[in-house]
Amino acid sequence: MNYVLLFLAAYCLGSIPTAVWVSKGFFGIDIRDYGSGNAGATNTFRVLGPRWGSFVMICDSLKGFLAVKLALFLPQFADNDIAFLNIQLIFGIAAVLGHIFPVWANFRGGKGVATLFGLVIGISPWTALACSGIFLLVLYLTRFVSLSSILASLAFPVFILVIFNVDNHFYRVFAVAVALLVILTHQKNIGRILKGAENKVPIFKNRDRRKQRNR
């Protein structure tokens, strides 16, 4: 029974629709009616700007991070590293499902990238740091949040399978599944990027102003 309750708690935690509550509470709109229609950090960056996009990204990441920490309420796994990691993954996945299908927002949520990132922070901080580096580098070079998320997610299984060589089959399968899921949920973004129609996020305003002056 404890497993079921904690799984439901992780799902409900992931279901907190940060972007929806921020857009309705501070702007009087539903973020899902604008931009890409997703209730996630990327669309918040696009519609409400970097300040609120960053806030939503942090909150959504916290959902994944706190979800994996629910495994601490199952001390019987404390001495079994593989079982404990698997339980953490299960609770983290529950939070991601909650973010994508939030019970508090009519099951219309975001794509789960930020929540997945929080999950990885809670389980593998060094892997999360490496993926963050790729995300920030791509974001600096392109200002595409979607492309940054895609490439960071593709790097995730490379770090798990090759560089850090994590000896856990469930985690390995999970890493590959994450990369495939992100590609699947970003098909429209990929299409817009290829067509040159994807919106850029003006995070680096000084850099953008310099480019405009040079034109």
Buried (B, 14 or more C-beta within 10 A) or exposed (E): EEEEEBBEBBBBBBBBBBBBBBBBEEEEEBBBEBBBEBBBBBBBBBBBEBEBBBBBBEBBBBBBBBBBBBBEEBEEBEEEEEBBBBBBBBBBBBBBBBBBBBBEBEEBBBBBBBBBBBBBBBBBEEBBEBBBEBBEEBBEEBBBBBBBBBBBBBBBBBBBBEEEEBEBEEBBEBBEEBBEBBBEBBEEBBEBBEEEEBBEBEBBEEEEEEEEEEE
